[in-house]
Amino acid sequence: MNIEEVEAELAENADAGYRDFSGKLTPTQYPMTGVRIPILRKLAARIVKSGFGETYLQEGKRDTHEQIMLAGFVTAALGGTPDEYLRRLDAFMPYIDNWAVCDCVLSSCKAVKKFLPTAAEHFFAYAARGVWERRVLAVFMMDYLLTDEYIDKVLDLYATMPQGEYYVDMAIAWGLSVALVKYYEKTADKLRAGAYSTFVTNKAIQKARESYRISPEHKTELLQYKKKA
């Protein structure tokens, strides 16, 4: 493959209707063309399989939301050593300016499971960085670290990382709602102790109560831990 072929395929799959719909849900500084995510994932897989992945990351355009999403999927799909993989992810971070790129790319980074302790320590450093890096950390922990080994660290980091920005707080609340499914007692203890902000606490409880994976008894109990605005 080459850059021209990638750009031609992006143009061919642009969908104005989907662009207008997605644009209402995804605030971004980059123009949108409306290429759907499944198409971008398949294109990224072909780019990597053809051996063009590293070159694409170096030479591909980053002018549109879809080009950035594609670069994220290529970054997630490329192999290499743990250091190489994390270096590419760090290089991609400045392009994240919305929840969709953050969440879709992080969920695609399955390779980190092969070197999870190294990846975890790397991403823990994001707790003191900017809004989108903190969102990355919150989603990364939800996707990969809700395990016996990491649950205590995750709950503590959700409590201590700076809150107050909407997209960070929503990710933390989302992570806590999933933690309530997997580790109800540990997570409920943190909510009971008031470890999180009012917004995060109440949003996490709301999301948990909407889940089919939490018992009616636990949903009722969670109401006790809501905070007054």
PERA-V440833 format. One line per field, one symbol per residue. ss: DSSP state (H for helix, E for strand, L for the rest). phi: phi as a letter, one per 20 degrees, with the letter a starting at -180 (. if undefined). Layout:
ss=???
phi=???
This chain:
ss=LLHHHHHHHHHHLLLHHHHHHHHHHLLLLLELLLLLHHHHHHHHHHHHHLLLHHHHHHHLLLLEHHHHHHHHHHHHHLLLLHHHHHHHHHHHHLLLLLHHHHHHHHHLLHHHHHHHHHHHHHHHHHHHLLHHHHHHHHHHHHHHLLLLLLHHHHHHHHHHLLLLLHHHHHHHHHHHHHHHHHLHHHHHHHHHLLLLLHHHHHHHHHHHHLLLLLLHHHHHHHHHHLLLL
phi=.bgfffffffffefcfffgfffffdcfbfefddnffggffffffffffffnegffffedffcecgfffffffffgfefeofgfffffffffegfefcbfffgfffffeefffffbggffffffgfffddfgffffgfffgfffcdecgfdgffffffgeefgdodgfffffffffffffffecgfgffffffemfdfgffgffffgfffeeeedfgffffffgfefdff
